[in-house]
Amino acid sequence: MTKNIKKKSWMRWVVFLAGLEIIAISINFFYGPINIAAGGSTGISILVDAVWGINRSITVLVVNILMLVLAAIFLGKKTTKNVALGSLLLPILMEITPSFKITNNQLLAVIYGGVLMGLGVSLLYRVNASSGGTTIPPMILKKYFYINPAVGLLGIDMIIIFLNIFVDGWNAFLLAALSQVVTSMTMNYAEAGFDRKYQVRIMSNKHFNELKTMLLDNYNGLTIYDVVGGYSDDDKKQLLLVVDTREYGSLISKIHEIDPDAFIITDTVARVHGGQWGL
C-alpha cells in the first residue's frame, strides 16, 4: 500500500509538471510569437510584451504573486497553498522554455496553441492542481457573491481577449476568441476521453430471452433491470450493455434480426471504469 501511495505521488508530480510545461510551450511557441492573448495571466503577459516589450515570464510572475496576495487575504491559507506552487513554477518554466515562432500561419498557431493549452490545463485538473493567476478572482467572487467560478473566469478571459483589438486589431481578437473554443473542446475530450462508448438499453415484449442469449454469446458486461411499463403497468425487464462505437452498427442489426420491434435507447458514454474496460 505504501508503494502505491509513493507511486501515485510520484506520478502526480510528473503530470503536474507536464501540464505546466505544456502551457508554457503553448505560450512560447504559438500564442506569444503572434501576440494573441487568449486569457489568463499568460494572456496579460502577451499584451504587456506586445505594448511595452516586458518579458512575458516576469509579467506572469508579477500577476500571479498579486493574485496569491488576494487569495491569502480573501480565501485563506489552504487555498493559497494549493495554487501557490503552480503560480510560481509556471513563469519559471516559461523563462527556461525556448520561445520562437514555430509557424507563420496564425490560424494554425491558434489551433495548436489552443489544443496544447487545453491539454495542459486538463492535466492540472486531473491532479487537482492549478496554475493560479486569474483563476483566483472567480474563486473570490464565488465565496462572497455566489457567482459561478466558470462564469467569472469566462468574464475575465473575455476582457483579456477583447483587449486584443486595441493591441493588434480585430484579427487578433477573432483568433483569440477561436482559441478559447479550441481550448474548451480539447479540455472536454481530454477530461472525458477520446474513446467514447455507447450505452444501449433494449426492451422486447416477445423476444427477450432470444435477445438475452444473443447478447451473452457475443458481448460482455450485460446487465438486466426490472422495469415497469408506463402505459401497461406490467413488470418487464430491460437489457443494458456498453459497446465500442465500432460495434454499435452490428449490434443493432443483430437485435433487429431477432426482434424488428425491439425498443432501443442509445446514450453516448464519455468514460467507463472497471470490468472489461479497465481504468
N, C-alpha and C positions, 0 to 999 in steps of 0.2 A: 504493500500500500504506500509506503514511504517513497519507493522508487517511482510509482505512478505519479505521486504528487510532485516530485522533483522533475519528472519528465514533462508534466503539464506546465509547471512553472517555467522551465527552460523553453518550451515551445511557445509559451505566451510571450516571452521576451523577443523571440525570433519574429513572431507575427507582428508584434508591436513595432519593432524597429523597421521591419519590411514595409509596413503600412506608412510610416513616416517618410521613409526613403522614396517610396513610390510617389507620394505627394510632392516631395522635393524635386523629383525628376519631372513630374508634370509641369511644375512651375518653371524650372530652369531650362528645360528642353523645348517646351511648347508655348505656354502662356507668356512667360516673361519676354522672350525674344521678339514677340509680335505685339507686345503691350496690350494684352487682353486681360482685363480684370474680371474674373468670374465670381467674385465674392470672397468673404472671409478676410482674415488678416493678410493672407498672401495676395489677395486682390488689391488691398490697400497698398501693399508694398510695391506692386507693379505700377499703380497710378503715381505713387510718390517717386519711383525711379524714372518714370516717363517725364514727369514735370520738373523735378529738381535733381535727378541723377544720383539719388541716395541709394546706397547698396540695399537690395531687397531683404537680405537676411537681417540687417540691422533694423530695418523698419518692422519686420515681423517680430523681432525680439522686443522692441520697444512697445509695440501694440500688445503683445502677449503679456508682458510684465504689467502694463497698465490694467489689463483685464484680470490678471491674478490679484492685483490690489483690490479691484472691485469685488472679486469673488471672496477674498478674505473679509471684506467689510460686510457684504450682504449675504453671503452664502455659508460662511463658516469654514472652519479648518478642514473638515473632512472632504468637502467638495473641492476646496482649493488644492489639497494634497493630491486628489485624483487626477486633476488636469495639469498640475504643475510640471510634471516630467515631460509630457508631450509638448507643452508650451515652450519649454526651454530647449528641448532636443531638436525640434523642427528647424529653427533658424540655424542651428549648428550644422545640421545635415544639408541645408540649403547652401551654406557657405562652403562646405567641403565638396559638394557635388558640382562637377563642371557645368557651366551654363553656356549654351550656344544654340543657334537656330538649326534645328535638325531637318526642317523642310521649309521651302519658300511659299508653299501653298497654305494660306491662312486657314482655309476650311479644314484641311487635313490636320493642321496643328490643333485646332479647336476640338476636333473629334477625338484624336488620340489623347490630347490633354484631358478632355472630359472623361474618357474611359479610365485613364490612369488615376485621376482624382477620385472617381467613384470607387475604384478598386481599393485605393489606399484608405479612404475613409471607412469602407466596409470592413477592411481588415482590422482597423482600430475598434470599430463597433463589436467585432467578433470577440475581442478580448476585453471588452468593456473599458476601452481607453478613449482618449480624446487628444486632439492636437491643440485644444484650448482656443485662444483667440476670440473671435466673435461668437462662439458657441456659448459664452458666458452671459452676455446681456439677456438672451432669451430665457436663461435659467432664472435670472433675477426677475424678469417680467412675470414668469410663471409663479414664482414664490410670493410676490407682492400684489400682482394684479390678475393672477389666474389666466394669463394668456398662454395659449398652446405654444410650447417651445418651437415646434415646426413652423408655426405662423410667424413667430418673432424672428427666427433665423432667416426665413424666406424674405421678410421685410428688409432686414439688414442687407442681405445679399442683393436684393433688387436695387437698393440705394447705391451700392457699390457698382453694380452693373450699369445703372443709369449714368453714373459719373464718367463712364467711358465716352459718352457723347462729347463732353467738354474737353477731354484729353486727346481723343483720336477720332472723333466723328461718329456718325450713325453706323457706319460699317462695323466699327469695334463694338458698339452697343449690341447690334444684332448677333454678332459672333459670340459675344459673352453670354447673351441670352440662350443661344443654341447650346453653348457648352453646359449650361445648367440642366437642360433637357437630357443631354448625353450622360452627364454625371448621375442624374436621378435614375435613368434607365439602367445604367451599369450597376448602381447600388442595389436596385431592385433584383436584378438577376444574380449579382454576386452574393447577396444575403440569402436569397431563397434557392439558388442553384439553377444551373442551366438545363439539367436533365429532368425536365418535368415529367410527371406521370399522369395517368388518367385513373380516377376512381369511378368505377362503374357499378351502378346498382340496378338489379334486374328483378322483375316480378313477372310471374306467369301463372295464369289461372288453371291451365290444363297440362302443362309440360314441366312442372317444377322439378320432379325427380330426374327426368332426362337431362335437363339443363345442369342440375347439380352434378350428375355423373360426368358430363362432358367437361365441366369446369375443373373438377377434381382430377380428371385424367390429363388435362392439358395445361393447367395453371397452378400456381402456388398461392397460398395466403387467402383462401376462400373463407368468408365469414357469413353466417346465416343469422338474420334478425327476425324476431317475431314482430309482426306489424298488424295493424287493424285497418281494414278498408274504410275510407271516409264515407262513402255512399252506402255500401252494403253492410257495414259494421261487422263484417266477417273477419275471423282470425286468419291471417295469411303469413307467409314467410318471404323474406327479401334476401336475395343473394348479393353479396358485395365483394369485390376484389379490386386490386390495384395492378395495372399493367403499364408497360412502357408504351410510348406513343406509337412505336413501330408495330406493336402487337394489336393495336386497337381495331384496325380495319378487319383483320382476320377474325377477331373475337366477335364483332358484330355479325359478320357473315355466318359464323357457326351458330350463334344464337338464333338468327332468323331461319336457318335451315331446320332447326328443331321447332321453333315457335315463331312464326311470322308476326304474331300479335303480341309478342312479349313487350312489356313496358320497361324501357331502359332510360336511366338518367346518368349522364356523364358529367363529372366535375374535373377540372384541372387541379392537380395537386402539386404544390411547389416543391415539397421535400418529404421523403418517407424515411423514418428511422426504425431500426430494429428488424427482426425477422430476416428474410432473404435479402433485404435491401441494405443491411449493414448500417453505417452511420450516415 
